[in-house]
Amino acid sequence: MSDTARALDTGWCTFQVATGLYGVELDRVQEVLRAQPLTAVPLAPPAVVGLLNLRGRIVPAVDLRVLFDLPRLQEAQGGMVVVQASDGPVALLVDSIGDVQRHASLAPHEAAARTHAAPESSCAYTLPLPESLLVVLDLDQILSKAFERPGRGAPARSRLPSPRFPGE
């Protein structure tokens, strides 16, 4: 079964950033939260706006507005969608949380009118809903961009120094 067909079977968690309606596949969503206090991380990439203590687990928080080149919100408002990444959970800061969409009859569109702020490479596919267009994000691309340091191509997570042992 293709990734797109699997996504159509499971559904999407939706949220709003600016005027756009976005979603992520439900099987990648761990939980949805109200805005939480964050601890700033010095020298973090611009999109990584802090760390969240989620029941004793430290989770990085990524502001989608930064990735979409939109002005950041002044106050902690909106919500967070905690998604599963290959390295563990990551919280996505969004303007408002939507609902779960499940439409087995919808077919994804590869190309659609650009009515959203997400970069094209961050969009996995789009789905027409009765009153709007749902842009389903490519989480792997989004998270790769979020942890990328300006002026460097590789994600910050992969730039950790390798251990050196005496005598090497």
Disulfide bonds with the S-S distance in Angstrom:
none
